[in-house]
Each structure stands twice: as structure tokens, then as C-alpha cells.
Amino acid sequence: MPEDKAHKMTLVTCTAPVNIAVIKYWGKRDEDLILPINSSLSVTLHQDQLKTTTTVACSSSFKEDRIWLNGKEDNINQPRLQSCLRELRRLARKRRSDGDPSMDALSYSHKVHICSVNNFPTAAGLASSAAGYACLVYTLSRLLGVEGELSEVARQGSGSACRSMYGGFVQWRMGQQEDGKDSVAEQVEAETHWPDLRVLILVVSAERKPVGSTAGMQTSVETSPLLKHRADSVVPGRMEEMISAIRRQDFTTFGELTMKDSNQFHATCMDTYPPIFYLNDVSRRVINLVHRYNNHYGEIRVAYTFDAGPNAVIYTLQQHMDEFVQVVKHFFPPETNGGQFLKGVPVSPVSLSEELKTSIGMDPHPKGIGYIISTKVREPKLMGLLLARVLSWWKIPAFICWDLMDCQRRVPERRNYGDCSFAHFSFSVLLTGGIVGVAGQFRDWEFAAYGVAAGVFVCLLEYPRGRRNKGTSVERTGQYCLTVCVKAFGPVTSNYYVRAALHAAICVPGAFILPTVLGCVCLAIASIIYLAAAIRGERWMPILPKTETRERVGESIKEPPQNPPPRPPAELRRKRPEDLESAAYVNPIPVTANEY
């Protein structure tokens, strides 16, 4: 939150994701508070492919509130926009009046300038208003210091915006209270609940829809009998079934309910008088393609849904996504932008069988689809980064303490530079950060996979402790096998110049993704330490087991005696004087004379 003190200006920038409803919200019972006539449920998509970025500036020098949308100034006096501004400023004043010392007394009285940009088509049935108002409300709340439940405020800008305040699978409860206090969004399952779920956005048209959602809902509420039946009799049961299917990760039920609810929503639009047409011929061809594809395999592998626009949102699983993308490319071939036809998460090319093409039996329709956006359920990237940092940074004090204790145990002049703790620390951080990056499918997660491989390699190289030039060397537990492997490579592993260059080269690719940056920094420091060790003339020498040799004894003696012979006590070995005197006159052996 940078602040310009000269002009008393504060800037805040935030992003918000798009959500696509699988149980649709259509129709309001209160236009001012935007209270829906039925509950709804959506999937929040990944921000790398579809997001809104909003920057809000607050300054005492601003004369009026202003807003720019996608580079063009828009009307700041729109009722819904003003409703969000009023509510957030009211909450800021309330917090100030409650005596919060952290609140700036002038922040909510200054005018604001708002700049919002979408990285996807606006007003084309891709929930741009939901992402836009969710981002606006969250950014303003950060600027004004407002905390607490914000989905109620976001709902006043755009009904579905309250669902974009959360990731994963989110339901918007219609509520029963007249003031709308209980009409809020809540998360059903987190982003990580269904990691195999994938989403394809088939952009049929980026043009604005002919009938806006607000006007279309109002007309449907007034004229469509089917809408009332849907809200009262159909949606409550479908909400329970959908939540259960998501929690069980039952794609068959999830896909069937998604397609049925999309069809009924557009049937409601057709039942409106005059009828509302959001789908076009290409949209209907996509619906036909999905059903023929599923019929070929005898199961629901992909599912479509359409919001208030012609663009299709396809849900599928990871194992089916590559093939279905090729199916779309085959039946809706790109003509001029083949390189830009597929955007977002990479998809592997596969070949389609002639049996599948014949079974679908549709004629190719060039120019039908402008491009495809491949994405997935929004991942908890911020949580993933925090997890990577926690798992990485907690080791720093441990390794420092370990190193200091190791210094105390060793005689300073006997310590080798090459016995480097930073190398040991680096491979643990590379492994930890790499696993987090791959498991969370971070952007450019391939570098995280490289970090895992680099961490394993450095671990194998660094775990066997080398023999010191002086003093004794204590080998690590179980290092003998790795010592033999490392020793087999000769100068490649024993020469510290080579090891320094090797570590310097390994650390570069892992620095391109945040979870492995710390490990790469430590590996770079280890490279410098090894270079210093090489300059001192040190090299890695293996610790090998000592062979004990025994001197050869006599041929007849197989094993020399291990203990001395037993001896009497000292007082018995000492001769007394009376014993010596008697010994001179007494002959213990009798003597007899022989006569000849």
C-alpha cells in the first residue's frame, strides 16, 4: 500500500477471480438489495487465466470520484457502484467511531480514483461483473481498513460477485430476511478438494450480449411462469444433489446436473416474454458435440454450461481434457490464429481415432470458436506460497544452530571449508519448495519439478561427508553406499572447482519460481564456499572403513594369549626375615650318607 506523503495519496491494487455457476442465479426478489429468488452454486476459476485487476487511489487532492474500465473512463454514478462506495465508507466511519486507533480519520472522506482491467472479454457472459465488483469491494476494503464479511457488500454491486470472494466451490444462500443480512456466500469445498477438475472456456463471441443480465432477470421475473417453478421446486433439490456430488467427487452426477441446469436456465430465457436469446448457432453446435462425445464413450466425460452469453464453459477431468481439446480443434478448426487458439494451461497433443470422428459425425465448422482458454479451479496460491515459506524458513534457525554447535565441537584449524552446511540446507529447501510448487500446480510449475530433481541430486552428492585433512571424520548414518557412488565419478565429484561450477549451474533454473528461490540462493552461497575451499587446496576425500592387521605369531600358536598368567597376592610374594633365617639351617630335603 504505497503512500505519497506530498499529496497524501494512497494506492491499493488487488485481483479477483471469475466464478462460473453450475446452479444458476436468475431473478431477484429485491432489486435494490439484490436478493435472489433462489440459491446458487459456482466454481471459482484460476486467476492466471481469468481475473480482474483493480487499483484504487485515495487522495485529498482529488475533486471527485472517478472510474476507468479497461482503459476508458466510465460512469461513476451508476447506482450499484455508488451503493458499494456508500456501504464501505459507512463501515469505515463505524469502525472509526468505535474507537479503532488504526483508522485514518480522513481516508473515508477523500475522493477515490478507480482503475479496473479484465484479462478476458467483458460483458460477454463470462461473469466479468462478478469479478469486477468482488475486486472493487475487496480493494476498497483494504484502502479504508474495513474488515469482516464482505460478500454482502459485493452482492450489492453484482449478485454473483459475492461468490468471487471465495475460492473453490461456493454457494450463495438466498436467505430469508428482508434486509438481506443472511443472503451471503460461503465456501462449500476448498480449491484443493477436486484437483483433477479442469475447465475449458470456448470463446464463441467477445461482443457484448444484446440483453444485459439485470434487464433480462427483471423481465423473466415479471413474465416467466417457468422461472417461479424453477426457483420453488427445482433448485432446492438440485443444490443438495450438487453439493453432495462435489463432496464425493462424482463427475457423472456433477456433469449431468450442470448441463440440465444450464438448459433450464436458457429455457427460462426462452419462456420470458419477449424471449431472450443468449445462445447462437455455434453454442448449439457445441452442445451437440458434447452429447455426441459422451454418447460415444457411454458415460459423461465432459459437461457444458452457458451463462448469459454464447460462450461455452466446459467441465471435464484431467485425463479427458487433452482428447476433448483435440476434438474441439477438429470440429471447430482455427484458420488464422492456430498458434493462439489455445491459451492458459498447456494441453498435450493427441491423435483422434477415426472411430471417434465417425461416431460424432459432425461437419467441421471453421471460425466457429475464436479461441480456447484452458484453466482449472482456483488454487490457493497465496496459501501455497506461505506453506512453502514456512516449510523453508523454519529450517534456517535449525541449520544455523547445528552449524554453530558443529563449530564448537571441532578444532578451528582442523575444519574444512568444503564441509558446507549451506549445501545441506539448499537441497532440503529445493525438495520442500519443489514439492509444494508441483502439488499446487503453480504457474511455471515445471521449474518446481526441476527443483525436486535438483534437490535429489544435490542430496545424493552432499550427503556423504568427506574426510578431513586433519583430525578424525565421523561419517553420517548410512552414507557408505552413497560414498562409493560419489567416489566412482572421480574428479567430477572430488574436485571442488567442479563442484562449485556444478552448484552454480544447478541453482539458476530453480530461481524462476518462488517456492524454490531460497534453496537456489543457498546453493549459490554453497558454490562460493566450495570455490573458496578449492582455492585453499581442499578436495573431497571419501571416508572408507579401516582395515585392521595383526602381527603374525608362531606357526604353532593360532591365537596368542589374551590375558597374563595369574599371580598370587603381593603379601604372599614378599619374603619375611624369619623365613630367610630358617632357610639357612633347615634343609627341607633329607640327606643320607652312603657307605662304601
N, C-alpha and C positions, 0 to 999 in steps of 0.2 A: 504494500500500500504506500507508494511514493507520495511525498507531500512537498509542494512548492511553497516555502515559507514566505517568499516575497509577495506572492499573490494569494496566499492562503488557499491553495488548491490541492485537493486530494484526489488520487486516481485509484480505482479498483477494477481489475479485469478478472472475469470468471468465464467458464464454459459450462454448457448444459447439454445433455444428450436428447436424442429423439426417442419417443416411445411409440410403438405400433400396437393398437388394440387388437386383441383376439376375441374379446367380447365387447361389442361396440357401445359407445355412448352416443345417443342421438335423441335430442329433445330435452328441454328444460322446463321445470315446473315453476321456476322463478328466474326471470331474465336478468334482473338487477344483481342478485347474489350468485347467479349461475349455479343453480341447484338442479341436478339431473333428475329425470324421471325413472332412471334405472341405474344400478351399479354397473361397473365396467372393469375390465382386467386387461393389462397390457404387458408387453415385453420391452424393456429398455435396451436400446442398441448401443453398440460400441461408439465411443466419441471419436476414434481415429477416422472413421468414415463419414459419420453424420453428426454434426454438432453445431451449436450456436455459440459464438464468442461475443461477449458484451463488455464494453468498457464504460464506466460511469465516472465523470469528473464532477467535483463539487468545489465551488469557489465563491468567495464574496464578491468577485468582480463580475460574475455572470448576472445579466439583467433579467433573463427569463429561462424557463426550462425549454430544452430543445432535444430532438432525437434524429438520428441518421440511421437508416436501414439499408444495408448493402450499398453504402456509399452515397445514397440520396437522402436528402432531408425529408422527413415525414411529419405528419400532423401530430403534435404533442398533445393536443386537446381531445384525443379520442377518449370516450367515456371510460372504457376499461383500463386504459393506461393511466388515466387520472385517478381511477379508483385504487389501483395498486400504489401509486405515489402517495395518495392521501392516507391509506391504511398504514404504510410503512412509516411515514412521518408521525402519525398518531402514536404508533407503538414506540417510536424513538422518544417522543415527548413524555409518554407514560413512564418509560424507563428512567428518564431524567428526573421526573417528578417523584419517583420512588426513591431517589437519593443515590443512584448509582454514580460513584465518583469518576468512573472511567468514561462517562458520556461527555461528548463535546456539546456544549450548550448551543453552539452556532451551526453544527453540521446539518440539522434538520430544517434550519431556516434559510440556508443557502439554496440557490438555484442549481440545477444539475444539467449536464450535457451528457446524452446517452448515444453511444455508437454501437450498433449491433450488426453482426455479419454471419450469414449462414454459409456453410460449405456444401450445400445441396439445394435443389430447386425450392423456391419459396412459393407458398400458396398453390401447390400442385398436388395436394393430397398426401404429403409426407410429414404431416404433423409439425410443420415449421412454426406455427403459432404456439404449440405446446412447448417446444424447446426454447423459443424466444422469450415467452413470459416467465418460464421457470428460471432462465438465466438472468433476466432482468430483476426478478424479485430477489434472487439469491445475491446478486451483485449489489443491489441497493441495501440489502440487509447487512452486508459486510461493511458498506460505506457508512451506514447510520448506526451500526452497533446493535442491531436488532437480533435477538436470538429466540429460539423456541420453535414451535410448529409453524412452518411457512407454507405448507401445502394449501392451507385455507386462503392465504393471501394470493398465491399463484392461481388458484381456482378463479378468483375474481377477474383475472386478466383473460385466461382461456381455460375452459373447464378441464381439458386433458393435460394442462400444464402441471397440475398437482401431481400427476403420475411421473413426470420427468424429474421430480425432486428426489426420486429414489432409483436405485439400480436394480437389475434383476427382474423379477416378476412382481408386478404391483397392481393392487386393486384399489379402485376409488369407490368407497361406500357412499351410496346415495344419501344416507342419513334420513332422519325423520323430523328434526327440529326445524321450525320456521326460520330461525336466524342462521341456519346452516353451520352451526358450530360442530356438528357431528358428521358433516359431509367433508371428509378428509381422505387422503390417500395413505395406504400402509403397505409395507412390503410383505408379500406372501412367501417368497423364497429369494435367497441371495443370488448374486451374479454367478457364483461358483456352483450352484446347485445342479445345473444341467450343462456340463462343459461340452458335450457333443452337439448341442443345438446350434445350427447355423442359419443365417438369414441372407437372402438374395433380394435386392431391390431392382426390379426390372423397370427402368425409366422409359415409359412409353411417350410421355409428353412432359416437358418442363414448363409449359404455358400455365397461366393462371386458370383455375377452374371457372366455368361460366357462372355458377351459383355458389356464393360463399356459404360456409358451414353455418354461420349464425342465421342467415336468412333462410337457408334450407331447413334447419331444425324448426324454426318458428312456423314455417308453412306446414311441415309434416305434423306438428303437434295440433295444428288447427284443423287439418283436413284428412289425416290418415287414420282410419279405424284399425289398420294392422299395427300401427305403432303402439297404440294403447294395449292391444292384445299381447304384443311382444314384451312390453315393459312389465305387465302384470303377471303373465302366465308362462312366458318362455325364459326370460333372462334369469330369474332367481334360481331355477333348476340348473341352467347351463353354468352359472357361476360356481355352484358347488361341484358339478362334474369337472369343470375345467381346473379348479384348484386341486382336486383330487388327482387328476391326470398329470398335472405338473409335478406334484409331490411324488408320484410313483414313476415319473419319467416315462409315461406311457404315450409314445408318439402317435400311435394309431388313434387313440381317443382324442388326444390334443389336436391332431390334424383334422379329424372329422368335424369336431366342434368348431374349429376355426373356420373351415370352409362353409359350414352350414350357417354360422352367424354372419359371415360376410354376405352370403347370398340373401339372407333375410333382411339385412340392413339395406341392401340395394333394392330388394323387393319393396321395402317400406318407402324408399325414394320414388319408386315407380307408382306406389299407391298414393303418393302425395298428389294433390291437385292444385295447379298443373304439375305433371310429373317432372321429376328431376333426373337428368341423365348424367351420371358421372363416368360410367364405363363407355368405352368406344369399341370399335370392331377388333382392334388389337387386344384389348383387355379380354374380350370374349374368346379370342383365339388362344390366349394364354390359359384361360380356364379349361378350355377343351384339351389343350396339350397336357395339363396336369392330370386330368382324369384319365386320358388315354395312357399316359406313362404309368400311373398307378395300376390301371387295369392289366397292363402287360405283365406286371410282376405279381398281381393278385394280392397286393397289400398297399397300404398308404405309406408311400415313401416321401412324398412332398405334399405340401398344403399351401394354398394361396389365401390371401386376404387383401381386400381393397378398401382403403379409407375413402374419403370424399374426393376422389380423383381417379384417373385412368391407370395410374402406376401400380404395378403388382408387387406385393411383398410375399416372398416365398419362404416358408419354413421347411427345413429338412435337417437331416443328421449328417455328421461329418463324413460318414462312409458313403453317402449317396450324393454329396454335393458336386464332386468332380464330374460325375457322369451327367447329372442333370444340367450343369452349365454347358457341357458339350451338346446336349440335346437342344438347349435354347439357341446356341450358336448355329446349329444345323438348320433348325426350322425358322429362325429369325436371323439370317446371316447379315453381318455388317458389310457395308460396301466401301465406305471411305475412311473409317476410323478403327480399323481392325486392331491396331496397337493400343487404342484407348477404349476398346469395347468393354473390357473387364477392369474394374477398379477395386481397390480395397485389398482384402485378404487374398494372398495368392492361391490359385487353383491349379492343380496338376492336370496336364492334358491327357485325355484318354481317348481310345478309339471306340466308336459305337458299332454294335453288331448290326448286320443287315436285317436280322430278325426283329430287332427293336425298332428300326426305322420303318419297316413294313408294318409292324403292329400299330405304330402310331398313325401312319397313313395320312399325314397332312402335307400339303404343298408348302415349300419354303416361302416365307413372306419377308423379302428384303425391306430394310428401312423400318420395319415394324417397331423394333426396340432401339432406342438411341444408345444406351449403354447399360451395363450391369454393375451394381455396387455390391461387392461381397463383404459381408460383415458377420458379426456374431453378437451374442448377448454381452452387454457392457460388463467388462471385467473390473474388479476392484483395484485399479492400477495404483491409486494412492495407497491403499492398504498393502498392496504388494510391495511397493517401494519402502513403506515403513517396516514391513516384515523383513525385507532384505537388509535394511539398515540395522534393525535390532539384532538380527542374527549375525551381522557382520561386526558391528561396533562393540558389542558386548565382549568380543574376544580380545580387544585391544588391551584393556587393563590386565586381563589374564596373561597375555603373552608378555607384556612389559614386566609384570611381577615375576613370571617364570624366568625371564632373561636376567633380571636383577639378582634373583636367588642363584642362578647359574653362575653369575659373575662372582658372587661371594664364595661359591664352592671351589672355584678354580683359582689357581695362582695366576695373576695377571700376565706375567711374561710367558706363560705356557698357553695362553688362549690363542686360537687361530682365528683370523678374520673370516676364513671360509666357513666356519660353523655358524651359519646365518639364520637367526630366528625369523627375519622378515620373509625368507623364502617359505618357511613352515607356515607362517600366518597367511601368506598370499594364496597358497593352494586351498586352505580351508575356506577363505572368503570367496575365491573363484567358484568352488564347488557349491557353497551355500547360495551365493547370488545367482549362479547359473541355473540351479535347480528351481529357484523362485521365478526367474525370468521365463524358463521353459514351461513350468507348470501353469503360470499365469498367462502364457501366450502374450507376453509383452510385444509391443511393436519392435520389429527387428529382433525377434526372439532367437533368430539363428545365431546371433552373436552370443546370446546366453548359452546356447547349446555348445558353441565353441568354448565358452568359459568352463563348462563342465569337463569337456575333453582336456583342455589345458590344465585344469586343476588336477585331474587324474594323472596326467603326465608328470607334472611338477611334483606331485606326491610320490610317485614311483622313483623319481630322480633324487628327491631330497630326503626321503625317509631314512635311507641307510647313512648313519653317522660315519664320518671319516676318521681315520686315525690321526691323532695329533702328532706334531713334530716332537714335542717333549711331554713327559708325563704319561699318565695312563688314560686310556679311552674306554668308556663304558658304552657298549653297543645298545641300541634300542631293542625292545622286545620284538622278536621275530624278524629282525632285519637281515638275517644271514642270506635267505633266498634272494632278496632284492639286491643285497651286496654283490652276490655272484652275477646277477643280471647286469648291474651297472658296471661292474669291473670288466665284463665281456666287451664293452664298447671302447675300451682303451682310452686314448687321448680325448675322444669326443666328450667323455664324462669326467675324466680326471683332470683335464686342463681347465683351470678357472677362467682363462681368457675365453675359451669356447663356451663355458657355462654362462659367463656374463653376457656374451653376444646372444646366446640362445634365449635367456630370460628376457632380454631387451626386445627380441623379435616376437616372443610369445605374448608379451603384455599389450601390444598395440591393438589387435582386433577386439579384445575384450573391453577396451575403453569406450566403445561406441554404444554401450548400453549401461544404464545407471547401476543396476544391481552388482555388476562386476567391476565397476570403476575402482573401488577401494582395493580389491585384490590386485588389479593391474598396477596401481600406484606402489603397493608393497613389493610387487615383483620387480618394478623398475628400481626401487631402492635396493633390493637384493642384488640386482645386476651391478649396481655401482659398488656394493660391498665386495662382490666377487672380483670385480676389476681391481679393487684395492688389494685384495688377497693375492691376486695373480702378480701384481707389481712387487709385492713383498716376497715373491718366490714360492708361495704356497701352492699345493696341489692336493687333489683328493686322493687319499690312500685308503684302501679297504682295511677294515678290521677283520682279520682272519683268526680262527681258533689256533691256539698254541699247541704244538706237538711236544709231548714230554718224552725224553730219552733217559734210559737208565744205564749205568755203567755195567759192563759185563763182568761177572764174578766167575769163580771157578767152575769148571765143567761139571763137577760132581754136585755142586750146590745149585740147586734150582732156584731156591729162594733164600736170600741171606736172612739171618735172624733180625727180627724187628725190635726186640727188647733186650736189654743187658741181662746177664745171669743174676739170680737172686743173691743177695748178700746179707749176713747177719747184722743185727743192730750194732751201732757204734760202741756201746758199753761192753758188749761181749767181745768185740775185736780188740779192745785195749787190754794190754797185759799188765797184771798187778805185780808189785815188788815181791810179795811172798811167793808168788808163782815162780819168779825168776830164781830166788834163793833155793827153793826146793828142787828146782830143775838141775842145780849143780851137784847135788849129792844123791839124788834118787834116780835110779835107772829103772824106768818102767818095764824094761825087758830083762828078765832074769838071765844071769850068765853062769855057766857051769864050766869047771876045768876038766879037761880030758887027760887022763894019764896014759902015757905011752910005755 
